[in-house]
Amino acid sequence: MSVYHENALEPGSAVAEYTIQSVLGHGGFGITYLAHDNALGANVAIKEYLPQEIATRTKHSATVIPHASRDAIKNYHWGLKNFVKEARALARFKHPNIVRVLRFIEANGTAYTVMEYEKGQTLFQHLKNSQQRLDERVLFRIIIPILNGLHEVHETGLLHLDIKPENIYLRQDGSPMLIDFGSARQAMSDGSHGTKIALTHGYAPIEQYPDKGKLGPWSDIYAIGATMYRCVTGKRPGEALDRYRAVLDYKVDPLKSAVQAGAKNCQPSLLECVDWAMQIHAKDRPQSARELQDRFVGRGRSNTSTTSTVTRDHAKSSRPSKAQYREPTRRVSLGRIGALLLLALVLGGGGWFASTQLSNAGFQFPTVPTPTPTLSPAATNETATKAASSPPLPIAASSSSVTPPIAAIAPAQPIAKAGVAQTPRKIPSTLRYVLTGHGDWIQAVAFAPIGRRLATAGNDRTIRIWEADTGSLVTTLKQTYAANAIAYSADGKTLAAASVDGVVRLWDVRTAKLRALEGIGYPLFSIAFAANGSTVAAAGKDRMVYVWDVKTGSRLHTLEGHSAEVNALAFTPNGDSLVSAGADRVIRIWNMQTGKEVNTLQGHKDAVLALAFSPDGRWLASGDSGQTIRLWDMRESKVVRTITDVHHSVLALAFGPNAAWLVAGSADNSVYLFDLETDGPVQTLNGHEGYVQAVAVSADGTLIASGGRDQSVRLWQTP
């Protein structure tokens, strides 16, 4: 079927020994023709470089000329250079699922790639004719061969950068091949050649936007995931930039997960692979086509870590945010048919494909070690190392970053104790130390219940333990995966870390030995120890709350009830109950003996990001992304005060001694102190240059620790 384009060559036009017959398709950067090879008598497909926004074809002529502006001329020739370079490279490349480039031609002021032509239709056309969705069987027949071909392309140092249903071509026998390319359009978005964003919205990963990361095989993996998402849900996925911005602001991912959107059409294991491929941050996705392909056919990462060893750590890194997205680790349940599928499906021939060299695209492989098929704790990067630290920066009281009080709490019912005078007072605090050394955002801080040590977890995949009184570094615990949350046991001997790979890691802080509990497979956002130290709970992206017996490593409860990701957990001080809250805006209370939900607290209008109990368990504080803190009387299960003086999302909460004051970390880069006894003024502690994602108060209440996206931890002295 012929397609019209106003700038297309007329039928009958000659390009070298080829005669143009019709237009097969077109995009923002080129036109594809059906042509006849006059020498061989066969049909071919010819792609013409014609970026329509910066160039046009002159009337009554075949010549393509760039627009008159200096930038247009510069970008046109830069893109043309890359078009020719990639055509040359791919003319030497052969794979049955990558359409073959036969030759390239420079003529008419532009360039052409000549490719083998076969009858068929694009995946996009097939979806339009098949009620917009594919069943699993058809999807496997298409995606696995494409991944196989993509792996070979990546091995030669090339990228595609424009994978989408329109660029997957189905031959008449059903075998797929990858067509078209994104190299020229990507080159035009390079910072030195203009700032035009050249990509396909919905299918392009965040790193294809200006200044948003490095390109690599993982970039094509995102596009493969987005293509699968379209196939199983019938809907084009939302733009990666919108998802990225939501994550940075601690908002819910605007894209509904494939596990939810495609639940009626496909098995969960396949949908988990789609969600994994579509992780916002590149480091959280499969790092190669083969890694995703292996998961599809059931040969991927095992989820069988025990309580004594971490058996496999397969992902490369974590995303720099508490709002992590799922990186599934569950094995696809295709069983023994996986290998047969791989052998049976990788068929077909000929093709048309273009891509870009990784060196030109800024491609860099991750710097973390590549894991081997089986790892012991000693073979992984999760070993404790003593680290010499430069002395922390002492801050004199005269240079304190404490600002004067700025506002008053808006009370519903004051939390006041009998006999306490209701007169406003200030909670003085001075900056004592700034602790540096983490190489990425600080995700969590925790004071040891006994002694004066502080643990900090960074997105640099390290947990650091400090002497709080001197600010000196004691130990660095290295993890292959970053921890989103940490918690000390009541005796201070064990530090639990909830990691982005869905594994709870238990560190013996005296010996630096590591145990890993059974992996979940989804990023964990929160962790809590029961008061007796025998039970630990964690929760995150998959909406479940998990409770383990620390000694045996066995799972005691899997608590279901939340309808969205769980961001915060807190045990009651006596350990009888566990409280959870998340993006569904509901606080749920669970009985730890029965594992049953016993109550819900409702009232938040935005996602709940933080929880904290007062030391006596009487009061619960909850903070949300809508700049609101609620104080609950747990005896009566009702709100006694609503605090709205925080100027951005509330990311972390901690009570002072005897519930006299409350600390809040906020996305406005500030630490807030609220006087709860007298309904006194708010005090802010300034100095962080990024979101304050974690706060903690020492057991005696004399120190406040705050950690932020500026990679620093600040220790504040209180009276």
C-alpha positions as CSV (number, residue, x, y, z in Angstrom):
1,M,0.0,0.0,0.0
2,S,1.4,3.3,-1.1
3,V,1.8,6.2,1.4
4,Y,1.8,9.9,0.5
5,H,4.5,12.4,1.5
6,E,4.7,15.9,0.0
7,N,8.6,15.8,-0.1
8,A,8.8,12.2,-1.5
9,L,10.5,11.4,-4.8
10,E,8.0,10.9,-7.6
11,P,7.4,7.3,-8.8
12,G,9.7,6.5,-11.6
13,S,12.5,8.6,-10.2
14,A,16.0,7.1,-10.4
15,V,18.4,6.6,-7.6
16,A,21.5,5.0,-9.1
17,E,20.3,1.7,-10.7
18,Y,17.1,1.7,-8.7
19,T,13.7,3.0,-9.8
20,I,11.3,4.4,-7.1
21,Q,7.9,2.7,-7.2
22,S,6.1,4.0,-4.1
23,V,6.4,5.3,-0.5
24,L,6.4,2.6,2.1
25,G,6.5,4.9,5.1
26,H,8.0,8.1,6.5
27,G,9.0,9.7,9.8
28,G,10.5,12.9,11.1
29,F,14.0,12.0,9.7
30,G,13.5,10.1,6.6
31,I,11.3,8.5,3.9
32,T,11.3,4.8,3.0
33,Y,10.5,3.8,-0.6
34,L,9.7,0.6,-2.4
35,A,12.1,0.5,-5.4
36,H,13.1,-1.9,-8.2
37,D,16.7,-3.1,-8.8
38,N,17.0,-2.7,-12.5
39,A,20.1,-4.8,-12.7
40,L,18.9,-7.8,-10.6
41,G,15.1,-7.5,-11.3
42,A,14.3,-7.6,-7.5
43,N,12.5,-5.2,-5.2
44,V,14.4,-3.4,-2.5
45,A,13.5,-0.9,0.3
46,I,15.4,2.4,0.2
47,K,15.6,4.8,3.1
48,E,16.3,8.4,2.3
49,Y,17.8,10.8,4.8
50,L,15.4,13.8,4.9
51,P,14.9,15.4,8.3
52,Q,11.8,17.3,7.5
53,E,12.1,20.0,10.3
54,I,15.4,21.2,9.1
55,A,15.4,20.3,5.4
56,T,13.2,20.1,2.3
57,R,13.3,19.0,-1.3
58,T,13.3,21.8,-3.9
59,K,10.4,22.0,-6.3
60,H,10.7,20.2,-9.6
61,S,14.0,18.7,-8.3
62,A,15.2,15.6,-6.5
63,T,17.8,17.7,-4.5
64,V,17.4,17.9,-0.7
65,I,18.7,21.1,0.9
66,P,18.8,22.2,4.6
67,H,17.0,25.3,5.7
68,A,18.9,28.5,5.5
69,S,19.7,29.0,9.2
70,R,23.2,28.2,10.5
71,D,22.0,25.7,13.0
72,A,19.8,23.8,10.4
73,I,22.8,23.5,8.1
74,K,25.1,22.4,10.9
75,N,22.6,19.8,12.2
76,Y,21.7,18.5,8.7
77,H,25.3,17.7,7.8
78,W,26.0,16.2,11.2
79,G,23.1,13.9,10.8
80,L,24.0,13.0,7.2
81,K,27.5,12.1,8.3
82,N,26.1,9.7,10.9
83,F,23.5,8.3,8.5
84,V,26.3,7.3,6.0
85,K,28.6,6.0,8.7
86,E,25.9,3.7,10.2
87,A,24.9,2.5,6.8
88,R,28.5,1.4,6.1
89,A,28.7,-0.4,9.4
90,L,25.5,-2.2,9.1
91,A,26.2,-3.3,5.5
92,R,28.7,-5.6,7.0
93,F,26.3,-7.0,9.6
94,K,24.1,-10.1,9.0
95,H,21.4,-11.5,11.3
96,P,18.1,-13.2,10.5
97,N,16.2,-10.9,12.7
98,I,17.9,-7.6,11.6
99,V,17.0,-6.4,8.2
100,R,20.1,-6.4,6.0
101,V,21.6,-3.3,4.5
102,L,22.8,-4.0,1.0
103,R,24.6,-0.8,0.2
104,F,24.5,3.0,0.6
105,I,24.3,5.7,-2.0
106,E,25.1,9.4,-1.8
107,A,23.0,11.5,-4.3
108,N,20.6,14.4,-4.5
109,G,22.4,16.2,-1.7
110,T,21.5,13.5,0.7
111,A,22.1,9.7,1.2
112,Y,20.2,6.5,0.8
113,T,20.5,3.0,2.4
114,V,19.4,0.1,0.2
115,M,17.9,-2.8,2.1
116,E,16.4,-6.2,1.3
117,Y,12.6,-6.1,1.0
118,E,10.1,-8.7,2.0
119,K,6.3,-8.6,2.0
120,G,4.7,-8.2,5.4
121,Q,3.6,-5.6,7.9
122,T,4.9,-3.7,10.9
123,L,4.0,-4.8,14.4
124,F,2.1,-1.5,14.7
125,Q,-0.1,-2.5,11.7
126,H,-0.6,-6.0,13.1
127,L,-1.7,-4.5,16.5
128,K,-4.3,-2.3,14.7
129,N,-5.6,-5.4,13.0
130,S,-5.7,-7.7,16.1
131,Q,-7.7,-5.7,18.6
132,Q,-4.7,-3.7,19.8
133,R,-3.2,-6.6,22.0
134,L,-1.1,-9.7,21.6
135,D,-1.4,-12.9,23.5
136,E,1.6,-14.4,25.2
137,R,2.3,-17.0,22.5
138,V,2.5,-14.4,19.7
139,L,4.5,-11.9,21.9
140,F,7.1,-14.6,22.6
141,R,7.4,-15.4,18.9
142,I,8.2,-11.8,18.2
143,I,10.2,-10.5,21.1
144,I,12.6,-13.4,21.8
145,P,14.1,-13.3,18.2
146,I,14.3,-9.5,18.3
147,L,16.2,-9.7,21.6
148,N,18.5,-12.3,20.1
149,G,19.3,-10.1,17.1
150,L,19.6,-7.0,19.3
151,H,22.2,-8.8,21.5
152,E,24.3,-9.4,18.4
153,V,24.0,-5.8,17.3
154,H,25.1,-4.6,20.8
155,E,28.0,-7.0,20.7
156,T,29.3,-5.2,17.6
157,G,29.2,-1.8,19.4
158,L,26.0,-0.5,17.9
159,L,22.7,0.9,19.3
160,H,19.3,1.2,17.7
161,L,17.7,4.0,19.7
162,D,14.3,4.0,18.1
163,I,12.7,0.6,18.8
164,K,8.9,0.7,18.7
165,P,6.0,-1.2,17.1
166,E,6.5,0.7,13.9
167,N,10.1,-0.5,13.6
168,I,9.5,-4.2,14.1
169,Y,8.6,-5.8,10.8
170,L,6.7,-9.1,10.5
171,R,7.4,-11.1,7.4
172,Q,4.6,-13.1,5.8
173,D,5.7,-16.2,7.7
174,G,5.5,-14.3,11.0
175,S,9.2,-14.0,11.7
176,P,10.2,-10.6,13.0
177,M,13.0,-8.3,12.0
178,L,14.1,-5.0,13.5
179,I,14.0,-2.1,11.0
180,D,14.8,1.7,11.0
181,F,17.2,3.4,13.3
182,G,17.7,6.4,15.6
183,S,21.3,7.3,15.0
184,A,20.9,10.4,12.9
185,R,18.1,11.8,15.0
186,Q,20.1,11.1,18.2
187,A,23.2,12.8,16.8
188,M,21.1,15.9,16.2
189,S,20.1,16.1,19.8
190,D,23.7,16.0,20.9
191,G,24.6,19.0,23.0
192,S,27.2,20.3,20.6
193,H,24.8,20.1,17.6
194,G,21.7,21.8,18.9
195,T,19.2,21.0,21.7
196,K,16.4,19.5,19.7
197,I,15.0,16.4,21.4
198,A,14.9,13.7,18.8
199,L,13.1,10.6,20.1
200,T,9.8,8.8,20.1
201,H,7.8,9.8,23.2
202,G,6.6,6.8,25.2
203,Y,9.3,4.5,23.9
204,A,12.4,6.5,24.5
205,P,14.1,6.1,27.9
206,I,15.0,9.1,30.1
207,E,18.7,9.1,29.0
208,Q,17.7,10.0,25.4
209,Y,16.6,13.4,26.8
210,P,19.3,16.1,27.0
211,D,21.6,15.7,30.0
212,K,19.7,12.8,31.5
213,G,22.3,10.1,31.4
214,K,24.5,7.8,29.3
215,L,23.2,5.8,26.4
216,G,23.9,2.1,26.2
217,P,22.3,-1.3,25.6
218,W,19.9,-0.6,28.5
219,S,18.5,2.3,26.4
220,D,17.2,-0.2,23.8
221,I,16.0,-2.5,26.5
222,Y,13.7,0.3,27.8
223,A,12.2,0.6,24.3
224,I,11.7,-3.1,24.1
225,G,9.9,-3.0,27.4
226,A,7.7,-0.1,26.2
227,T,6.9,-2.0,23.0
228,M,5.9,-5.1,25.0
229,Y,3.8,-2.8,27.3
230,R,1.9,-1.6,24.2
231,C,1.4,-5.2,23.1
232,V,0.0,-6.5,26.4
233,T,-2.0,-3.5,27.5
234,G,-3.2,-2.0,24.2
235,K,-2.0,1.4,25.3
236,R,1.1,3.4,24.4
237,P,3.2,4.0,27.5
238,G,3.5,7.4,29.1
239,E,6.5,9.6,28.5
240,A,9.7,8.7,30.4
241,L,10.3,12.4,31.3
242,D,7.0,12.6,33.1
243,R,7.8,9.5,35.1
244,Y,11.2,10.8,35.9
245,R,9.9,14.1,37.2
246,A,7.3,12.3,39.4
247,V,10.0,10.1,40.9
248,L,12.2,13.1,41.8
249,D,9.3,14.8,43.5
250,Y,8.3,11.6,45.4
251,K,5.0,11.3,43.5
252,V,3.4,8.1,42.3
253,D,4.6,6.8,38.9
254,P,2.0,8.1,36.5
255,L,2.5,4.9,34.4
256,K,0.4,2.0,35.6
257,S,2.6,-1.1,35.9
258,A,2.3,-3.9,33.4
259,V,1.6,-6.3,36.2
260,Q,-1.6,-4.3,36.9
261,A,-2.5,-3.1,33.4
262,G,-2.0,-6.5,31.7
263,A,-3.1,-8.8,34.5
264,K,-6.0,-10.2,32.5
265,N,-4.0,-11.0,29.4
266,C,-0.6,-12.4,30.5
267,Q,1.0,-14.3,33.4
268,P,2.7,-12.2,36.1
269,S,6.2,-13.5,35.3
270,L,6.1,-12.0,31.8
271,L,4.6,-8.8,33.0
272,E,7.3,-8.5,35.7
273,C,9.9,-8.6,32.9
274,V,8.1,-5.8,31.1
275,D,8.2,-3.6,34.3
276,W,11.8,-4.5,34.9
277,A,12.8,-3.4,31.3
278,M,10.9,-0.1,31.8
279,Q,12.6,1.0,35.0
280,I,13.1,4.7,34.8
281,H,16.8,4.8,35.8
282,A,19.1,2.9,33.4
283,K,21.0,1.1,36.2
284,D,17.8,-0.6,37.4
285,R,17.0,-2.3,34.1
286,P,18.6,-5.4,32.5
287,Q,22.0,-4.3,31.3
288,S,21.9,-6.3,28.1
289,A,19.4,-7.9,25.7
290,R,20.7,-11.3,26.7
291,E,19.9,-10.7,30.4
292,L,16.3,-9.9,29.6
293,Q,16.1,-12.8,27.1
294,D,17.4,-15.2,29.7
295,R,14.7,-14.1,32.1
296,F,12.0,-14.7,29.5
297,V,13.1,-18.3,28.9
298,G,13.5,-19.0,32.6
299,R,17.3,-18.9,32.8
300,G,17.6,-15.6,34.6
301,R,18.5,-14.7,38.2
302,S,17.4,-17.1,40.8
303,N,15.4,-15.9,43.8
304,T,16.7,-18.6,46.1
305,S,18.9,-16.7,48.5
306,T,19.0,-18.3,51.9
307,T,19.4,-16.9,55.4
308,S,23.1,-17.7,55.3
309,T,24.3,-16.4,51.9
310,V,23.5,-14.2,49.1
311,T,23.4,-16.6,46.1
312,R,23.1,-14.1,43.2
313,D,23.2,-10.4,42.8
314,H,22.5,-9.6,39.2
315,A,21.5,-6.0,38.9
316,K,24.1,-3.3,38.4
317,S,23.0,-0.6,40.6
318,S,20.1,1.3,42.1
319,R,18.1,4.3,41.3
320,P,18.8,7.4,43.3
321,S,15.5,7.8,45.0
322,K,13.2,6.2,47.6
323,A,10.6,6.1,44.9
324,Q,12.3,3.1,43.3
325,Y,10.5,1.1,40.7
326,R,10.2,-2.7,40.4
327,E,13.2,-4.8,39.4
328,P,11.6,-8.2,39.3
329,T,13.8,-11.1,40.4
330,R,11.3,-13.9,40.1
331,R,12.0,-16.6,37.7
332,V,9.8,-16.8,34.6
333,S,7.7,-19.9,34.9
334,L,8.2,-21.2,31.4
335,G,10.1,-24.1,32.8
336,R,11.8,-26.5,30.3
337,I,10.0,-25.1,27.3
338,G,12.1,-22.0,27.4
339,A,15.1,-23.5,25.6
340,L,12.8,-25.0,23.0
341,L,11.2,-21.7,22.4
342,L,14.5,-20.0,21.9
343,L,15.6,-22.6,19.4
344,A,12.3,-22.7,17.5
345,L,11.6,-19.0,17.3
346,V,15.0,-17.6,16.2
347,L,14.3,-18.0,12.5
348,G,13.9,-15.7,9.5
349,G,16.2,-13.8,7.2
350,G,17.2,-10.5,5.7
351,G,16.5,-7.1,7.1
352,W,16.8,-3.5,7.5
353,F,18.4,-1.9,10.6
354,A,20.4,1.1,11.4
355,S,21.9,2.2,14.7
356,T,24.7,4.3,16.2
357,Q,28.2,3.5,17.5
358,L,28.4,3.5,21.2
359,S,31.5,5.6,21.2
360,N,29.6,8.4,19.5
361,A,26.6,8.0,21.8
362,G,28.6,8.3,25.0
363,F,28.2,4.6,25.8
364,Q,29.9,3.4,29.0
365,F,29.6,0.1,30.7
366,P,28.8,0.2,34.4
367,T,31.8,0.4,36.7
368,V,30.5,-2.1,39.2
369,P,31.8,-5.7,38.9
370,T,29.8,-8.0,36.7
371,P,28.5,-10.9,38.9
372,T,29.3,-14.5,38.1
373,P,26.7,-17.2,37.9
374,T,27.2,-18.2,41.6
375,L,28.5,-16.0,44.3
376,S,29.4,-16.6,47.9
377,P,29.4,-13.7,50.3
378,A,33.2,-13.5,50.0
379,A,33.0,-13.3,46.2
380,T,30.5,-10.5,46.2
381,N,31.1,-6.8,46.9
382,E,29.3,-7.1,50.2
383,T,32.2,-7.2,52.5
384,A,33.0,-4.8,55.4
385,T,36.1,-2.6,55.1
386,K,37.7,-0.3,57.5
387,A,38.0,3.1,56.0
388,A,40.3,5.9,57.0
389,S,38.3,9.1,56.9
390,S,39.4,12.7,56.7
391,P,38.4,14.5,59.9
392,P,34.8,15.8,59.8
393,L,34.2,19.5,59.5
394,P,33.4,20.9,63.0
395,I,31.0,23.8,63.0
396,A,31.2,26.4,65.7
397,A,28.0,27.6,67.3
398,S,28.5,31.0,65.9
399,S,28.3,29.6,62.3
400,S,25.2,27.5,63.0
401,S,22.8,27.1,60.1
402,V,19.8,27.3,62.4
403,T,17.3,29.9,61.3
404,P,14.9,31.8,63.6
405,P,11.5,30.4,64.1
406,I,9.3,30.9,61.0
407,A,5.8,29.7,61.8
408,A,3.6,28.2,64.4
409,I,1.9,24.8,64.4
410,A,-1.7,24.9,63.5
411,P,-3.2,22.6,66.2
412,A,-6.3,20.5,66.2
413,Q,-5.8,19.4,69.8
414,P,-2.5,20.1,71.4
415,I,-0.4,17.2,72.6
416,A,0.4,18.4,76.1
417,K,1.2,16.7,79.4
418,A,-0.3,17.4,82.7
419,G,1.6,19.9,84.7
420,V,3.5,21.3,81.7
421,A,3.2,25.0,81.2
422,Q,1.8,25.9,77.9
423,T,4.2,28.6,77.0
424,P,6.0,28.7,73.6
425,R,9.6,27.8,73.7
426,K,12.4,27.3,71.2
427,I,14.2,24.0,70.8
428,P,17.8,25.2,70.2
429,S,20.0,23.2,68.0
430,T,23.5,23.9,66.5
431,L,25.3,22.2,63.7
432,R,28.1,20.1,65.1
433,Y,29.5,18.1,62.2
434,V,29.0,17.6,58.5
435,L,29.8,14.0,57.6
436,T,31.0,13.4,54.0
437,G,32.2,10.4,52.2
438,H,29.1,8.9,50.5
439,G,29.3,9.2,46.7
440,D,25.6,9.5,46.1
441,W,22.3,10.5,47.8
442,I,21.8,9.6,51.5
443,Q,18.8,7.3,51.7
444,A,18.7,6.5,55.5
445,V,20.2,7.3,58.9
446,A,19.8,5.4,62.2
447,F,21.3,5.9,65.6
448,A,22.3,2.8,67.6
449,P,19.9,2.3,70.6
450,I,23.0,1.6,72.8
451,G,26.1,3.7,72.6
452,R,26.8,6.7,70.4
453,R,27.1,5.3,66.9
454,L,25.3,6.4,63.8
455,A,24.7,4.4,60.6
456,T,24.1,6.0,57.2
457,A,23.1,4.4,54.0
458,G,23.8,5.9,50.6
459,N,22.8,5.3,47.1
460,D,26.5,4.6,46.5
461,R,25.8,1.1,47.8
462,T,27.6,1.6,51.1
463,I,26.5,1.7,54.7
464,R,28.8,3.8,56.9
465,I,29.0,3.6,60.7
466,W,30.3,6.7,62.5
467,E,31.2,7.7,66.0
468,A,28.6,10.4,66.6
469,D,30.6,12.2,69.3
470,T,33.7,12.7,67.1
471,G,32.3,12.4,63.6
472,S,34.9,9.8,62.7
473,L,34.2,7.0,60.4
474,V,34.4,3.5,62.0
475,T,33.4,1.0,59.3
476,T,32.2,0.9,55.7
477,L,29.9,-1.9,54.8
478,K,29.8,-2.4,51.0
479,Q,26.7,-3.8,49.3
480,T,26.1,-4.7,45.6
481,Y,22.8,-3.0,45.9
482,A,21.9,0.3,47.6
483,A,19.8,0.3,50.7
484,N,16.7,2.4,50.8
485,A,16.2,2.0,54.5
486,I,18.1,0.8,57.6
487,A,17.2,-0.1,61.2
488,Y,19.1,-1.2,64.3
489,S,17.9,-4.1,66.5
490,A,17.1,-3.1,70.1
491,D,20.5,-4.4,71.4
492,G,22.4,-2.5,68.7
493,K,24.1,-5.7,67.5
494,T,22.3,-6.1,64.2
495,L,21.7,-3.6,61.4
496,A,19.1,-4.4,58.9
497,A,19.1,-3.0,55.4
498,A,16.2,-3.0,52.9
499,S,17.7,-3.0,49.4
500,V,16.5,-2.2,45.9
501,D,16.8,-5.8,44.8
502,G,14.1,-6.9,47.3
503,V,16.5,-8.5,49.7
504,V,16.8,-7.7,53.5
505,R,20.4,-7.9,54.5
506,L,21.3,-8.3,58.2
507,W,24.7,-7.0,59.2
508,D,26.4,-8.0,62.5
509,V,27.9,-4.7,63.4
510,R,30.6,-6.2,65.6
511,T,32.0,-8.7,63.1
512,A,30.7,-7.2,59.8
513,K,29.3,-10.6,58.8
514,L,26.3,-10.6,56.5
515,R,23.1,-12.7,56.3
516,A,20.4,-12.3,53.7
517,L,16.8,-13.1,54.2
518,E,14.7,-14.6,51.5
519,G,14.5,-12.2,48.5
520,I,11.2,-10.6,47.4
521,G,12.1,-9.5,44.0
522,Y,10.8,-5.9,44.2
523,P,12.5,-2.8,45.6
524,L,12.1,-2.4,49.3
525,F,11.4,1.1,50.6
526,S,11.2,0.7,54.4
527,I,12.3,-1.6,57.2
528,A,11.6,-1.9,60.9
529,F,12.8,-4.0,63.8
530,A,10.5,-5.1,66.6
531,A,11.5,-4.1,70.1
532,N,12.6,-7.6,71.1
533,G,14.9,-7.9,68.0
534,S,13.4,-11.2,67.0
535,T,11.3,-9.9,64.2
536,V,12.0,-7.6,61.2
537,A,9.5,-6.2,58.7
538,A,10.1,-4.7,55.2
539,A,7.9,-3.4,52.5
540,G,8.1,-1.6,49.1
541,K,7.0,-1.6,45.5
542,D,4.9,-4.7,45.4
543,R,2.3,-3.4,47.9
544,M,3.0,-6.3,50.4
545,V,4.4,-6.1,53.9
546,Y,6.8,-9.0,54.8
547,V,7.7,-10.1,58.4
548,W,10.5,-12.5,59.2
549,D,11.8,-14.3,62.2
550,V,15.4,-13.0,62.5
551,K,16.9,-16.1,64.0
552,T,15.6,-18.7,61.6
553,G,15.1,-16.5,58.6
554,S,11.7,-17.9,58.0
555,R,8.9,-15.7,56.8
556,L,6.2,-15.3,59.5
557,H,3.7,-13.1,57.6
558,T,2.9,-11.7,54.2
559,L,0.5,-8.9,54.8
560,E,-1.8,-7.9,52.0
561,G,-4.1,-4.9,51.9
562,H,-2.4,-1.9,50.4
563,S,-3.4,-1.0,46.9
564,A,-0.2,0.8,46.1
565,E,3.5,0.8,47.0
566,V,4.3,0.9,50.8
567,N,6.7,3.7,51.7
568,A,6.9,3.5,55.5
569,L,6.8,1.0,58.4
570,A,6.9,1.3,62.2
571,F,6.5,-1.2,65.0
572,T,4.7,-0.1,68.2
573,P,7.3,0.1,71.0
574,N,6.0,-3.1,72.6
575,G,6.2,-4.9,69.2
576,D,2.6,-6.2,69.4
577,S,1.6,-4.3,66.3
578,L,3.1,-3.1,63.0
579,V,1.9,0.0,61.2
580,S,2.4,0.5,57.4
581,A,1.5,3.3,55.0
582,G,2.1,4.2,51.4
583,A,0.9,5.7,48.1
584,D,-2.7,4.5,48.7
585,R,-2.9,7.2,51.5
586,V,-4.1,4.7,54.1
587,I,-2.3,3.7,57.3
588,R,-2.9,0.1,58.2
589,I,-2.3,-1.5,61.6
590,W,-1.5,-5.2,61.8
591,N,-1.6,-7.6,64.8
592,M,1.8,-9.4,64.9
593,Q,0.5,-12.6,66.5
594,T,-2.2,-13.2,64.0
595,G,-0.9,-11.3,61.0
596,K,-4.4,-9.8,60.6
597,E,-5.2,-6.2,59.9
598,V,-7.0,-4.7,62.9
599,N,-7.5,-1.1,62.1
600,T,-7.0,1.6,59.4
601,L,-6.3,5.3,59.8
602,Q,-7.5,7.5,57.0
603,G,-7.4,11.2,56.3
604,H,-4.2,11.8,54.3
605,K,-5.0,13.3,50.8
606,D,-1.6,12.4,49.4
607,A,0.9,9.5,49.5
608,V,2.2,8.8,53.0
609,L,6.0,8.8,52.9
610,A,7.0,8.6,56.6
611,L,5.9,7.2,60.0
612,A,7.3,7.5,63.5
613,F,6.1,6.3,66.9
614,S,6.7,8.3,70.1
615,P,8.8,6.4,72.6
616,D,5.8,5.4,74.7
617,G,3.7,4.4,71.7
618,R,1.0,6.8,72.5
619,W,1.5,9.0,69.5
620,L,2.0,8.2,65.8
621,A,3.3,10.8,63.4
622,S,2.6,10.4,59.6
623,G,3.9,12.7,56.9
624,D,2.8,12.9,53.2
625,S,3.8,14.3,49.9
626,G,1.2,17.0,50.3
627,Q,3.2,18.9,52.9
628,T,1.1,17.6,55.8
629,I,2.0,15.9,59.1
630,R,-0.8,14.2,61.1
631,L,-0.4,13.3,64.8
632,W,-2.6,10.4,65.9
633,D,-3.7,9.3,69.4
634,M,-3.2,5.6,69.1
635,R,-5.5,4.9,72.1
636,E,-8.4,6.5,70.3
637,S,-7.3,6.0,66.7
638,K,-7.9,9.6,65.8
639,V,-6.0,12.7,64.6
640,V,-5.2,15.1,67.4
641,R,-3.2,17.6,65.3
642,T,-2.5,18.5,61.7
643,I,0.7,20.3,60.9
644,T,0.9,22.1,57.7
645,D,4.0,24.3,58.2
646,V,6.3,22.1,56.1
647,H,6.9,23.7,52.7
648,H,7.3,20.5,50.6
649,S,6.8,16.7,50.8
650,V,7.5,15.2,54.2
651,L,10.2,12.6,53.6
652,A,11.2,11.5,57.1
653,L,10.0,11.8,60.8
654,A,11.5,11.1,64.2
655,F,10.3,11.9,67.7
656,G,12.5,13.5,70.4
657,P,12.6,12.1,74.0
658,N,9.3,11.8,75.8
659,A,7.5,13.0,72.6
660,A,8.4,16.6,73.5
661,W,9.3,17.5,70.0
662,L,9.2,16.1,66.4
663,V,11.8,16.2,63.7
664,A,10.8,16.2,60.0
665,G,13.0,16.0,56.9
666,S,11.5,17.7,53.8
667,A,11.9,18.0,50.1
668,D,12.5,21.8,50.5
669,N,16.0,20.9,51.8
670,S,15.1,21.7,55.4
671,V,14.9,20.0,58.8
672,Y,11.9,21.1,60.8
673,L,11.6,20.9,64.6
674,F,8.1,21.1,66.1
675,D,7.5,21.7,69.8
676,L,4.7,19.3,70.7
677,E,4.4,20.1,74.4
678,T,3.6,23.7,74.2
679,D,2.4,24.1,70.7
680,G,5.3,26.4,70.3
681,P,6.9,27.8,67.1
682,V,8.5,25.8,64.4
683,Q,12.3,25.9,64.1
684,T,14.1,25.1,60.8
685,L,17.6,23.8,60.4
686,N,19.1,24.8,57.1
687,G,22.2,23.9,55.2
688,H,21.4,20.9,53.1
689,E,21.5,21.5,49.4
690,G,19.1,18.7,48.4
691,Y,16.1,16.9,49.7
692,V,16.4,15.8,53.3
693,Q,15.5,12.2,52.9
694,A,16.3,10.9,56.4
695,V,16.3,12.0,60.0
696,A,17.0,10.3,63.3
697,V,17.3,11.3,67.0
698,S,19.9,9.7,69.4
699,A,18.6,7.7,72.3
700,D,19.3,10.5,74.8
701,G,17.9,13.1,72.5
702,T,21.0,15.2,72.4
703,L,21.8,14.7,68.7
704,I,19.7,14.9,65.5
705,A,21.1,13.4,62.3
706,S,19.8,14.4,58.9
707,G,20.8,13.0,55.5
708,G,20.1,14.4,52.1
709,R,20.5,14.3,48.4
710,D,23.5,16.6,48.7
711,Q,25.4,13.4,49.8
712,S,26.1,14.8,53.3
713,V,25.0,13.9,56.8
714,R,24.6,16.6,59.3
715,L,24.7,16.2,63.0
716,W,22.9,18.8,65.1
717,Q,23.4,19.3,68.8
718,T,20.4,19.7,71.1
719,P,20.4,20.7,74.8
